[in-house]
C-alpha cells in the first residue's frame, strides 16, 4: 500500500494498479520503515518514477491525465525498477561471498584451536599421510578430533566438502599431516575481502 498526495493537507491510500488515479508525489515517510539499503533503493525508485511520470504527463491534456497509466509509462517504470533491482542483486551477491569468506576464516581458526588441544593431549597432530577433504564427521581428521572430544562435528566450508583439493572452482577444507609433527590446512577464498589475503587457495600451518 502506498500513500499519494490528494491535496495540500490531505492524503489517501490506493493500491498501485492500472486504472486508478494517476500517480502524484509519493510521500515515502509514511511507508513502513525499511533497512537502510532497501530504504535508499526505495527512495531512488520513487524519485525516478515521479520524474518520469511528471515529464510524460506534462505533455498530456488534463482530460487524459485522469485516465490512468499509459503502456509507455508502465514500461518505463518497469524498466527503471528492473535496472535498480539488478544493481541490488549484484551487490547482495558480493555481500554473501564476503560473508562466506569470513565464515571460512572463523571455521579454520576453530579447527586450528582444536588441533592445538589434540596436540596438548597426544603431543602430536592427527597423522594423515594423504591430503583429504574435511566433511565434518567421517573423514580421518574429523574422526580423530570427535573421538578425542575436541568437536562434536568438525567445522567445514560453507559449501560443504565436495570437490577436489586445490581446484580453483571448488570450495572445501583440506588437511594433511605426514608424521604428526606438523600439518597443513588448505581452503579456498571466493574474494579478496579478507585483510592480507588474496582470492584463491590459502595454506596455513601451526
C-alpha positions in Angstrom: 0.0 0.0 0.0 1.4 3.4 -1.0 0.4 6.9 0.0 -0.4 9.5 -2.7 -0.9 13.3 -2.3 -4.5 14.3 -2.9 -4.2 17.9 -2.0 -2.0 20.1 0.2 -3.4 18.9 3.5 -5.0 15.5 2.8 -3.7 12.1 1.9 -5.4 9.0 0.7 -4.1 5.4 0.0 -4.7 3.4 -3.1 -3.2 0.2 -4.5 -0.6 0.6 -7.3 -2.6 -0.9 -10.2 -3.6 0.2 -13.7 -6.7 2.3 -13.9 -6.5 4.2 -10.6 -6.0 7.9 -10.2 -2.6 9.0 -11.7 0.5 8.8 -9.5 1.3 12.0 -7.8 4.0 12.8 -5.4 4.6 9.8 -3.2 5.1 10.5 0.5 7.7 7.9 1.4 7.9 9.0 5.0 4.5 7.3 5.6 5.7 3.9 4.3 6.9 1.2 6.7 10.4 1.8 7.9 12.9 -0.4 5.9 16.6 -1.3 6.4 18.9 1.4 5.2 20.0 -0.2 1.9 16.4 -1.0 0.9 15.2 2.4 2.1 17.7 4.0 -0.2 16.6 1.8 -3.1 13.0 2.7 -2.4 13.8 6.4 -2.3 15.6 6.1 -5.7 12.7 4.2 -7.3 10.2 6.8 -6.1 12.4 9.7 -7.3 12.8 8.2 -10.8 9.2 7.2 -11.1 7.9 10.6 -10.1 10.4 12.3 -12.5 9.4 10.1 -15.5 5.7 10.4 -14.9 5.9 14.2 -14.4 7.9 14.5 -17.7 5.4 12.4 -19.6 2.2 13.7 -18.1 3.1 17.4 -18.6 2.6 16.8 -22.3 -0.9 15.4 -22.0 -4.1 17.3 -21.6 -5.9 17.5 -18.2 -8.7 15.3 -19.5 -6.4 12.4 -20.4 -4.2 12.8 -17.3 -7.1 11.4 -15.2 -7.5 8.1 -17.1 -4.7 6.1 -15.5 -1.3 4.9 -16.8 -0.3 4.5 -20.5 1.6 1.5 -21.7 4.6 3.7 -22.3 4.6 4.9 -18.7 4.3 1.4 -17.3 7.1 0.1 -19.5 9.4 3.0 -18.4 8.7 2.4 -14.7 9.2 -1.4 -15.1 12.5 -0.8 -16.8 13.7 1.5 -14.1 12.7 -0.9 -11.3 14.4 -3.8 -13.2 17.7 -1.9 -13.5 17.7 -0.9 -9.8 16.7 -4.5 -8.8 19.6 -5.9 -10.9 22.0 -3.5 -9.2 20.8 -4.6 -5.8 21.1 -8.3 -6.7 24.8 -7.8 -7.8 25.5 -6.0 -4.6 23.9 -8.7 -2.4 25.8 -11.4 -4.3 29.0 -9.7 -3.3 27.9 -9.4 0.3 27.1 -13.1 0.5 30.5 -14.1 -0.9 32.3 -11.8 1.6 30.2 -13.4 4.4 31.2 -16.9 3.4 34.9 -16.0 3.3 34.5 -14.6 6.9 32.9 -17.8 7.9 35.7 -19.8 6.3 38.3 -17.8 8.3 36.5 -18.4 11.5 36.0 -22.1 10.9 39.7 -22.6 10.0 40.6 -20.8 13.3 38.4 -23.2 15.2 40.0 -26.2 13.5 43.5 -24.9 14.4 42.4 -24.4 18.0 41.1 -28.0 18.1 44.3 -29.3 16.7 46.2 -27.5 19.4 44.1 -29.1 22.0 44.7 -32.5 20.4 48.4 -31.8 20.4 48.4 -30.9 24.1 46.9 -34.4 24.9 48.8 -36.6 22.4 52.0 -34.5 21.8 51.3 -34.8 18.1 48.8 -33.9 15.5 46.4 -36.4 13.8 48.7 -38.2 11.2 47.0 -38.5 7.8 49.5 -39.2 5.0 47.5 -38.1 2.1 45.6 -34.8 1.8 41.9 -35.3 2.4 38.8 -33.2 2.4 37.2 -32.4 5.8 33.5 -33.4 5.8 32.9 -32.8 9.5 32.2 -36.4 10.6 33.5 -39.2 8.5 36.9 -38.0 7.3 40.1 -39.2 9.1 40.7 -35.9 10.8 37.2 -35.4 12.0 37.1 -39.0 13.4 40.2 -38.3 15.4 39.0 -35.0 16.8 35.5 -36.2 17.5 36.7 -39.4 19.3 39.0 -37.2 21.4 36.2 -35.0 22.4 37.5 -31.9 20.7 34.5 -31.4 18.5 31.0 -33.0 18.2 31.3 -32.0 14.5 34.4 -30.6 12.8 33.7 -27.2 11.1 33.5 -27.4 7.3 33.5 -25.0 4.4 30.1 -23.1 3.9 29.7 -25.1 0.6 30.5 -28.4 2.2 33.2 -30.9 1.4 32.6 -31.9 -2.2 35.3 -31.2 -4.8 39.0 -31.6 -5.3 41.7 -30.0 -3.1 43.5 -27.3 -5.0 40.8 -27.0 -7.7 40.2 -23.2 -8.2 36.5 -23.8 -8.7 36.0 -26.0 -5.6 35.5 -24.7 -2.0 36.4 -27.1 0.8 38.8 -27.6 3.7 41.7 -30.0 3.2 44.1 -31.4 5.8 47.4 -33.3 5.6 50.0 -34.4 8.2 52.6 -37.0 7.2 54.0 -37.9 10.6 52.0 -35.8 13.2 54.8 -33.4 13.9 53.1 -30.6 11.9 50.2 -30.2 9.5 48.9 -28.1 6.6 45.3 -26.9 6.2 44.2 -25.5 2.9 41.0 -23.6 1.9 39.7 -21.6 -1.0 38.6 -17.9 -0.7 36.0 -16.5 -3.1 37.1 -12.9 -2.7 39.9 -10.7 -1.7 37.9 -9.2 1.2 40.0 -10.8 4.0 42.8 -8.4 5.0 46.2 -9.6 3.9 44.8 -12.4 1.8 44.0 -12.7 -1.9 41.3 -14.6 -3.6 42.1 -18.3 -4.2 43.6 -21.2 -2.2 45.2 -20.5 1.1 47.6 -22.6 3.2 48.1 -22.4 6.9 50.1 -24.4 9.5 50.8 -24.4 13.2 
